[in-house]
Amino acid sequence: MFVQIGADYFLKDKDIIGIFDLDNTTVQKSTREYINNISKQGREETVSFKSLPKSFIVTEKNGEDKIYISPYNTSTIFKHLNDKK
């Protein structure tokens, strides 16, 4: 099953490890460092440049994690996830 995380962007639900609010989680230095390290390794993708980012989704596929920066808030993504079930 696929979950919409941006205007025309979908992820497989089985690849999603976590969905996090950017405002609440980036207060912690460890979270900022994690996002910066993933970004430096080229494993970060911004879903939309038109809206402010509100959440990030951590995925794992073939043993490699990747972060998607989304304009949707976490409750919207969870709603899309639960609507599919």
Beta strands, then each sheet from edge to edge (+ up, - down):
strand 1: 2-6
strand 2: 9-12
strand 3: 16-21
strand 4: 44-46
strand 5: 55-61
strand 6: 64-70
sheet 1: 1+ 2-
sheet 2: 3+ 5- 6+ 4+
end
